[in-house]
C-alpha cells in the first residue's frame, strides 16, 4: 500500500482504533485491508480525513465493488474540496481503465461519472493548475467513451495544456486523444511536446513510433524504434521493418477487431450486435503487421490487410496454457488484394472438407472457423425443420464453417474447377460468394439455398425433439 495511504489512515483515526488499523496495514492483500478497516466506511461522508483515506485506497483497488458509489458519496459530502475531488476522479478513471479502450462503454461506466462530477465542479476551480488537471481528467473520460466523444476529449485536453503548458503528462494525454480519434499528425505533435517535457520515456516513444507509422513518417518512426532498442530496416517507399532479438522477425501477435453480421451459425450474438473478434497478425513492427486469420463475421479488416494496432494490451487470452496479450486495432493501412469468401459445409464423415482443401491451387487458404458434430433426424437436416414429420433414426452430421482466401493471382475459374472435382457426393458445400464473383447467378442462388438448408439443420439440432415433431 502507498506510504501516503498508511500515513493518512493512522492520522485520521482515534487512538482506540490505531491498533486495528496498524494490523490492517500489515495485511497481505487489499481485500484484507478493506475487511479490517470496513468500520471506517460509514464515516466517509462525515470526516474529511477518513474520506481522503478511503479514496486513496480505492485508487489502489480499481476493481473494488461499490467504488463508484463511495466516490460519489464522498465528493457530494465535501463539494468544495478540490483536492478530494481530484483524488476521487483519479480513482474513477483507474476503475474505468479496467475496460479496454476498444470496448464499448456501458451507461454505468465510471467515465460517465468523471464527466458528471468534473463538469459540475469546473466553474468553482479557478487555480490554473487544478483547473488544467481537472480538464485533463474530463478529457480522458471522454476519450474512454468512444468515437462520439472524440471532439469533446480533444477540446478538454487542448484547454488543459494551454493552462499548464509545462505539464508533459497533459500533452501525452492529448496525444492519446488524437491517436484514438485517428488524427495521427496532431498526435505526433502532442507526443513530441510530451517528450520535450517528460524525456524519452518508453510509453512516449512507443506512441511516437505508432502515430508516425500511421502517418507514413518513416524517419520519425524509425528513430523512435531505434531509441527503444529495436533494429530497424528501411526500404524505399516502405514502412520500417523492425527486427527482434538475433535479427529475427517479431513473434505473431493477437489483435482484436469489432465485427458484426452473419458469422457463427446458431450463435447467441445477433447479427446486428457488435462483437470483438481476435485475429492473428504477423507483425512488421511492434505496431503494424499483416492479418493472417480470416474473420468469422463482417469487419473492416480481413486476411491479408496491413493494419495498425496499439502496442498497449487491452486484454489477456489463455492459449495452450500461456497468457498472451491482446492488442486493439487502430487503423487499416493497406487493403490486401485477396478474395475472402465464406463457406458452410455438411460432411457425412470427417475428411470430406479436408479433401477439398487439399485440391485447391497453391496459395489458397481454406480456413476452418469451427466444426460442429450433431446427431440429428435426416429429414430435419434436409431442411424440413419446420414441417411436421415423424423423426427418423438420427445420423451423425458434421457442420463446418470457414472462409476461403484466394490470392489475386489465382483465377477464380481454377478454384471453382478444383472444388467441383474434389467435393464428392458426401459433402454438401455452400459457397455462394465464389459464384457471385464469377457472375454465375444461377449457381450462386443454388448455393444460397444450400446455405439455408444447412443452417436450418443446425437450428433443428439445437431444438428439443418434442418441439419439432
C-alpha positions as CSV (number, residue, x, y, z in Angstrom):
1,X,0.0,0.0,0.0
2,X,1.2,3.5,-0.7
3,X,3.0,5.3,2.1
4,X,0.6,8.2,1.8
5,X,-2.4,6.0,2.4
6,X,-0.7,4.5,5.5
7,X,0.0,7.9,7.0
8,X,-3.5,9.2,6.2
9,X,-5.1,6.2,7.9
10,X,-3.1,6.5,11.1
11,X,-3.6,10.2,11.3
12,X,-7.3,10.0,10.7
13,X,-8.4,7.5,13.4
14,X,-8.9,7.7,17.1
15,X,-6.2,6.2,19.4
16,X,-8.5,3.3,20.3
17,X,-8.7,2.3,16.6
18,X,-5.0,2.7,15.9
19,X,-4.1,-0.9,16.8
20,X,-6.8,-2.2,14.4
21,X,-5.6,0.0,11.6
22,X,-1.9,-1.0,12.1
23,X,-2.9,-4.6,11.9
24,X,-4.8,-3.9,8.7
25,X,-1.7,-2.2,7.2
26,X,0.2,-5.4,7.8
27,X,-2.3,-7.4,5.7
28,X,-1.0,-9.2,2.6
29,X,-3.8,-8.1,0.2
30,X,-6.0,-5.1,-0.5
31,X,-9.1,-7.2,0.3
32,X,-7.7,-7.9,3.8
33,X,-7.0,-4.2,4.3
34,X,-10.6,-3.3,3.4
35,X,-12.0,-6.1,5.6
36,X,-10.1,-4.7,8.6
37,X,-11.0,-1.1,8.1
38,X,-14.6,-1.6,7.0
39,X,-15.9,0.3,10.0
40,X,-14.4,3.5,8.6
41,X,-16.5,3.4,5.5
42,X,-19.6,4.7,7.4
43,X,-17.6,7.9,8.1
44,X,-16.5,8.9,4.6
45,X,-19.3,11.5,4.4
46,X,-18.6,12.8,7.9
47,X,-14.8,13.0,8.3
48,X,-12.8,14.6,5.5
49,X,-9.6,12.7,6.5
50,X,-11.4,9.4,6.5
51,X,-12.8,10.3,3.1
52,X,-9.3,11.0,1.7
53,X,-8.0,7.8,3.2
54,X,-10.8,5.7,1.7
55,X,-10.5,7.3,-1.8
56,X,-6.7,6.8,-1.7
57,X,-7.4,3.1,-1.0
58,X,-9.9,2.9,-3.8
59,X,-7.5,4.4,-6.3
60,X,-5.2,1.5,-5.5
61,X,-8.0,-1.0,-5.8
62,X,-9.9,-0.1,-9.0
63,X,-11.9,-3.4,-9.1
64,X,-13.4,-2.8,-5.6
65,X,-17.2,-3.4,-5.6
66,X,-19.0,-0.2,-4.7
67,X,-16.2,2.1,-5.8
68,X,-18.4,4.4,-7.9
69,X,-21.0,4.8,-5.1
70,X,-18.3,5.5,-2.5
71,X,-16.6,8.2,-4.6
72,X,-19.9,9.8,-5.4
73,X,-20.9,9.9,-1.7
74,X,-17.6,11.4,-0.5
75,X,-17.5,14.1,-3.2
76,X,-21.1,15.1,-2.6
77,X,-20.4,15.3,1.1
78,X,-17.4,17.7,0.5
79,X,-18.4,19.7,-2.6
80,X,-15.8,22.5,-2.2
81,X,-12.8,20.3,-1.5
82,X,-10.9,20.3,-4.8
83,X,-8.1,18.0,-3.6
84,X,-10.6,15.4,-2.6
85,X,-12.4,15.9,-6.0
86,X,-9.2,15.2,-8.0
87,X,-8.4,12.1,-5.8
88,X,-11.9,10.7,-6.4
89,X,-11.8,11.3,-10.1
90,X,-8.5,9.5,-10.4
91,X,-10.0,6.5,-8.6
92,X,-12.9,6.5,-11.1
93,X,-10.6,6.8,-14.1
94,X,-8.5,3.9,-12.8
95,X,-11.7,1.8,-12.4
96,X,-12.7,2.7,-16.0
97,X,-9.3,1.7,-17.3
98,X,-10.1,-1.9,-16.5
99,X,-12.2,-1.9,-19.6
100,X,-10.2,-1.9,-22.9
101,X,-10.2,1.3,-24.8
102,X,-11.7,-0.5,-27.8
103,X,-14.6,-1.9,-25.8
104,X,-18.0,-0.1,-25.9
105,X,-18.8,1.8,-22.7
106,X,-22.0,0.9,-20.8
107,X,-24.1,3.7,-19.4
108,X,-22.8,2.8,-15.9
109,X,-19.1,3.2,-16.9
110,X,-17.1,5.2,-14.3
111,X,-16.0,7.6,-17.1
112,X,-19.6,9.0,-17.2
113,X,-19.3,9.8,-13.5
114,X,-16.0,11.5,-14.0
115,X,-17.6,13.8,-16.6
116,X,-20.7,14.5,-14.4
117,X,-18.8,15.3,-11.3
118,X,-15.9,17.1,-13.0
119,X,-18.0,19.4,-15.1
120,X,-20.2,20.2,-12.0
121,X,-17.1,21.4,-10.2
122,X,-15.3,23.1,-13.1
123,X,-16.8,26.5,-12.5
124,X,-15.6,26.6,-8.9
125,X,-12.0,25.6,-9.7
126,X,-10.1,28.8,-10.5
127,X,-6.4,27.9,-9.9
128,X,-4.9,27.3,-13.3
129,X,-3.0,24.2,-12.2
130,X,-6.0,22.5,-10.6
131,X,-8.3,23.6,-13.5
132,X,-5.8,22.1,-16.0
133,X,-5.7,18.7,-14.1
134,X,-9.5,18.6,-13.9
135,X,-9.9,19.4,-17.6
136,X,-7.4,16.6,-18.3
137,X,-9.4,14.1,-16.4
138,X,-12.6,15.2,-18.1
139,X,-10.9,14.9,-21.5
140,X,-9.6,11.4,-20.7
141,X,-13.0,10.3,-19.6
142,X,-14.5,11.5,-22.9
143,X,-11.7,9.6,-24.7
144,X,-12.7,6.4,-23.0
145,X,-16.3,6.7,-24.0
146,X,-15.6,6.2,-27.7
147,X,-15.6,8.0,-31.1
148,X,-18.7,10.1,-30.4
149,X,-16.8,11.8,-27.6
150,X,-13.6,12.4,-29.6
151,X,-14.2,16.1,-30.2
152,X,-15.0,16.8,-26.6
153,X,-12.0,14.8,-25.4
154,X,-9.6,16.8,-27.6
155,X,-11.3,20.2,-26.7
156,X,-10.8,19.5,-23.0
157,X,-7.2,18.5,-23.3
158,X,-6.3,21.4,-25.5
159,X,-7.8,23.7,-22.9
160,X,-5.8,21.9,-20.3
161,X,-2.4,22.2,-22.0
162,X,-3.0,26.0,-22.5
163,X,-3.5,26.4,-18.7
164,X,-0.4,24.2,-17.9
165,X,1.9,24.2,-20.9
166,X,4.8,22.8,-18.8
167,X,2.9,19.6,-17.9
168,X,4.1,16.8,-20.2
169,X,1.5,14.4,-18.9
170,X,-1.3,16.6,-20.3
171,X,0.4,16.7,-23.7
172,X,0.8,12.9,-23.6
173,X,-3.0,12.5,-22.8
174,X,-3.8,14.9,-25.6
175,X,-1.7,12.7,-27.9
176,X,-3.8,9.7,-26.8
177,X,-7.0,11.5,-27.7
178,X,-5.7,12.4,-31.1
179,X,-4.4,8.9,-31.7
180,X,-7.8,7.2,-30.9
181,X,-9.6,9.8,-33.0
182,X,-7.4,8.9,-36.0
183,X,-5.7,12.4,-36.0
184,X,-2.2,10.9,-36.3
185,X,-0.4,14.1,-37.4
186,X,-1.8,16.0,-34.5
187,X,-0.9,13.1,-32.2
188,X,2.7,13.3,-33.5
189,X,2.9,16.9,-32.4
190,X,1.4,16.3,-29.0
191,X,3.7,13.3,-28.2
192,X,6.7,15.4,-29.3
193,X,5.7,18.1,-26.8
194,X,5.3,15.4,-24.2
195,X,8.8,14.1,-24.8
196,X,10.3,17.6,-24.5
197,X,8.8,17.8,-21.0
198,X,9.0,14.2,-19.8
199,X,12.0,12.9,-21.6
200,X,12.3,9.8,-23.7
201,X,10.1,7.5,-21.6
202,X,9.1,4.2,-23.2
203,X,5.3,5.0,-23.4
204,X,6.1,8.3,-25.1
205,X,8.5,6.7,-27.6
206,X,6.1,3.8,-28.3
207,X,3.3,6.2,-29.1
208,X,5.6,8.4,-31.2
209,X,6.6,5.4,-33.3
210,X,3.0,4.3,-33.6
211,X,1.5,7.5,-34.8
212,X,4.5,8.2,-37.1
213,X,3.9,4.8,-38.7
214,X,0.2,5.6,-39.1
215,X,1.2,9.0,-40.7
216,X,3.7,7.4,-43.0
217,X,6.6,9.3,-41.5
218,X,9.2,6.6,-41.9
219,X,12.1,8.5,-40.4
220,X,10.2,9.6,-37.3
221,X,9.0,6.0,-36.7
222,X,12.5,4.5,-37.3
223,X,14.1,7.0,-34.9
224,X,11.7,6.1,-32.1
225,X,12.1,2.4,-32.6
226,X,15.8,2.6,-32.6
227,X,15.8,4.7,-29.4
228,X,13.7,1.9,-27.9
229,X,16.5,-0.6,-28.8
230,X,15.0,-2.3,-31.9
231,X,16.9,-3.0,-35.1
232,X,15.2,-1.2,-38.0
233,X,15.4,-1.8,-41.7
234,X,14.3,0.9,-44.2
235,X,13.4,0.4,-47.9
236,X,12.3,2.9,-50.3
237,X,8.5,3.7,-50.1
238,X,8.0,1.2,-47.3
239,X,7.2,1.5,-43.6
240,X,10.0,0.5,-41.3
241,X,10.6,-3.3,-40.8
242,X,11.5,-3.8,-37.2
243,X,13.5,-6.9,-36.1
244,X,13.6,-8.6,-32.7
245,X,16.5,-10.4,-30.9
246,X,19.0,-12.1,-33.1
247,X,17.7,-10.3,-36.2
248,X,14.5,-12.5,-36.1
249,X,11.1,-11.3,-37.1
250,X,8.8,-10.4,-34.3
251,X,6.5,-13.1,-32.9
252,X,2.9,-13.1,-34.1
253,X,0.5,-11.0,-32.1
254,X,-3.2,-11.1,-31.3
255,X,-5.3,-8.2,-32.4
256,X,-9.0,-7.8,-31.8
257,X,-11.4,-6.0,-34.1
258,X,-15.1,-5.1,-33.9
259,X,-17.2,-7.4,-36.1
260,X,-20.9,-7.8,-36.9
261,X,-23.2,-9.6,-39.3
262,X,-23.6,-13.3,-40.2
263,X,-20.9,-15.4,-38.7
264,X,-21.0,-18.2,-36.2
265,X,-24.1,-20.3,-37.2
266,X,-26.7,-20.6,-34.4
267,X,-24.7,-18.1,-32.3
268,X,-26.0,-16.3,-29.3
269,X,-24.7,-13.0,-30.7
270,X,-27.3,-11.4,-33.0
271,X,-26.1,-10.3,-36.4
272,X,-26.8,-6.6,-35.6
273,X,-24.7,-6.7,-32.5
274,X,-21.0,-5.7,-32.4
275,X,-18.6,-8.3,-31.1
276,X,-14.9,-8.3,-30.6
277,X,-13.0,-10.9,-32.6
278,X,-9.4,-11.8,-32.0
279,X,-7.2,-12.3,-35.1
280,X,-3.6,-13.4,-35.6
281,X,-1.3,-10.8,-37.1
282,X,2.2,-11.2,-38.4
283,X,3.9,-8.0,-37.2
284,X,6.2,-5.9,-39.4
285,X,6.9,-3.7,-36.4
286,X,5.5,-3.5,-32.8
287,X,2.6,-1.5,-34.1
288,X,1.7,-2.8,-37.6
289,X,1.5,-6.1,-39.5
290,X,-0.4,-8.4,-41.8
291,X,-3.6,-10.1,-40.8
292,X,-3.2,-13.9,-41.1
293,X,-6.6,-15.0,-39.7
294,X,-9.7,-14.6,-41.8
295,X,-12.6,-13.0,-39.8
296,X,-15.7,-15.1,-38.9
297,X,-18.0,-12.2,-39.2
298,X,-18.0,-8.9,-41.2
299,X,-15.3,-6.5,-40.2
300,X,-13.3,-3.6,-41.6
301,X,-10.3,-5.8,-41.9
302,X,-9.6,-9.4,-43.1
303,X,-6.9,-11.8,-44.1
304,X,-4.0,-10.0,-46.0
305,X,-4.8,-6.5,-44.8
306,X,-1.9,-4.4,-43.3
307,X,-3.2,-2.9,-40.1
308,X,-2.0,-0.6,-37.4
309,X,-2.5,-1.7,-33.8
310,X,-1.7,-0.2,-30.4
311,X,1.2,-1.9,-28.7
312,X,-0.5,-1.4,-25.3
313,X,-2.6,-4.5,-24.5
314,X,-6.3,-4.2,-23.7
315,X,-6.9,-7.8,-22.6
316,X,-5.2,-11.2,-22.0
317,X,-6.0,-14.5,-23.6
318,X,-5.1,-18.0,-22.4
319,X,-3.8,-20.1,-25.3
320,X,-2.2,-23.6,-24.8
321,X,-1.6,-22.8,-21.2
322,X,0.1,-19.5,-21.9
323,X,-1.2,-16.0,-21.3
324,X,-0.9,-13.8,-24.4
325,X,-1.6,-10.0,-24.6
326,X,-4.4,-8.9,-26.9
327,X,-3.9,-5.6,-28.8
328,X,-6.5,-3.2,-30.1
329,X,-6.9,-2.3,-33.8
330,X,-6.3,1.4,-34.6
331,X,-6.3,1.8,-38.4
332,X,-6.2,-0.1,-41.7
333,X,-3.0,0.9,-43.5
334,X,-3.5,-1.1,-46.7
335,X,-6.0,-3.5,-48.1
336,X,-4.9,-6.9,-49.3
337,X,-5.8,-8.0,-52.8
338,X,-7.0,-11.4,-51.8
339,X,-10.6,-12.6,-52.2
340,X,-12.1,-13.8,-48.9
341,X,-15.2,-16.0,-49.3
342,X,-17.2,-17.5,-46.5
343,X,-18.4,-21.2,-46.8
344,X,-20.6,-23.6,-44.9
345,X,-20.5,-27.3,-45.4
346,X,-22.0,-30.6,-44.2
347,X,-19.9,-33.7,-44.4
348,X,-21.1,-37.3,-43.8
349,X,-17.7,-38.3,-42.5
350,X,-14.6,-36.5,-41.3
351,X,-12.2,-35.7,-44.1
352,X,-14.6,-34.7,-46.9
353,X,-13.9,-31.0,-46.4
354,X,-10.2,-31.6,-46.0
355,X,-10.2,-33.3,-49.4
356,X,-11.5,-30.0,-50.9
357,X,-8.8,-28.0,-49.2
358,X,-6.0,-30.3,-50.4
359,X,-7.2,-29.9,-54.0
360,X,-7.1,-26.1,-54.1
361,X,-4.4,-24.2,-56.1
362,X,-1.2,-23.2,-54.3
363,X,-1.5,-20.1,-52.3
364,X,-5.2,-20.6,-51.4
365,X,-6.1,-20.8,-47.7
366,X,-9.0,-23.0,-46.6
367,X,-9.6,-21.7,-43.1
368,X,-11.9,-23.5,-40.7
369,X,-13.5,-21.4,-38.0
370,X,-15.3,-24.2,-36.3
371,X,-16.8,-27.7,-36.7
372,X,-20.0,-28.9,-35.1
373,X,-20.9,-32.6,-34.7
374,X,-24.5,-33.5,-34.1
375,X,-26.8,-36.4,-34.2
376,X,-30.0,-35.3,-36.0
377,X,-33.0,-36.6,-37.9
378,X,-32.1,-36.8,-41.6
379,X,-35.3,-35.1,-42.6
380,X,-34.6,-32.2,-40.3
381,X,-31.0,-32.0,-41.7
382,X,-32.5,-31.8,-45.2
383,X,-34.4,-28.6,-44.4
384,X,-37.8,-29.9,-43.2
385,X,-37.2,-28.4,-39.7
386,X,-40.5,-26.5,-39.6
387,X,-42.7,-29.1,-41.3
388,X,-44.5,-31.7,-39.1
389,X,-43.0,-35.1,-39.6
390,X,-42.0,-38.3,-37.8
391,X,-38.4,-38.2,-36.9
392,X,-36.2,-40.8,-38.4
393,X,-33.3,-42.5,-36.6
394,X,-30.7,-39.8,-36.0
395,X,-27.5,-39.8,-38.1
396,X,-24.1,-38.3,-37.4
397,X,-23.7,-34.9,-39.2
398,X,-20.6,-32.6,-39.2
399,X,-21.2,-28.9,-40.0
400,X,-18.0,-27.0,-40.9
401,X,-17.8,-23.2,-41.2
402,X,-14.9,-21.2,-42.5
403,X,-13.5,-18.9,-45.2
404,X,-11.7,-19.5,-48.4
405,X,-8.9,-17.0,-49.2
406,X,-7.8,-16.8,-52.9
407,X,-4.7,-14.8,-53.9
408,X,-5.3,-12.2,-56.7
409,X,-3.0,-14.2,-59.0
410,X,-5.2,-17.3,-58.9
411,X,-8.1,-17.4,-61.4
412,X,-11.5,-17.9,-59.8
413,X,-12.4,-20.4,-62.5
414,X,-9.4,-22.6,-61.5
415,X,-10.6,-22.6,-57.9
416,X,-14.2,-23.5,-59.0
417,X,-12.9,-26.4,-61.0
418,X,-10.8,-27.7,-58.1
419,X,-13.7,-27.6,-55.8
420,X,-16.2,-29.3,-58.1
421,X,-13.7,-32.1,-59.0
422,X,-12.9,-32.8,-55.3
423,X,-16.1,-32.3,-53.5
424,X,-17.9,-35.6,-54.0
425,X,-21.4,-36.6,-53.0
426,X,-20.6,-36.9,-49.4
427,X,-20.2,-33.2,-48.9
428,X,-22.9,-30.5,-49.2
429,X,-21.0,-27.3,-49.7
430,X,-22.4,-23.7,-49.7
431,X,-20.1,-21.1,-51.0
432,X,-22.3,-18.6,-52.9
433,X,-19.7,-15.8,-52.8
434,X,-17.5,-17.7,-55.2
435,X,-20.2,-18.0,-57.8
436,X,-21.3,-14.3,-57.3
437,X,-17.7,-13.3,-58.1
438,X,-17.7,-15.5,-61.2
439,X,-21.0,-13.9,-62.3
440,X,-22.8,-17.3,-62.3
441,X,-26.1,-16.1,-60.8
442,X,-27.9,-19.5,-61.1
443,X,-25.2,-21.4,-59.2
444,X,-24.9,-18.6,-56.6
445,X,-28.7,-19.0,-56.0
446,X,-28.3,-22.7,-55.5
447,X,-25.5,-22.2,-53.0
448,X,-27.6,-19.6,-51.1
449,X,-30.3,-22.2,-50.9
450,X,-27.9,-24.9,-49.7
451,X,-26.6,-22.4,-47.0
452,X,-30.2,-22.0,-45.8
453,X,-30.7,-25.8,-45.7
454,X,-27.6,-26.3,-43.6
455,X,-28.4,-23.5,-41.2
456,X,-31.9,-24.8,-40.7
457,X,-30.5,-28.2,-39.9
458,X,-28.2,-26.7,-37.3
459,X,-31.2,-25.0,-35.7
460,X,-33.0,-28.3,-35.7
461,X,-30.1,-29.9,-33.8
462,X,-30.4,-27.3,-31.1
463,X,-34.2,-27.6,-30.7
464,X,-35.8,-30.3,-28.4
465,X,-37.3,-33.1,-30.4
466,X,-40.7,-32.7,-28.8
467,X,-40.9,-29.2,-30.2
468,X,-40.2,-30.3,-33.7
469,X,-42.5,-33.4,-34.0
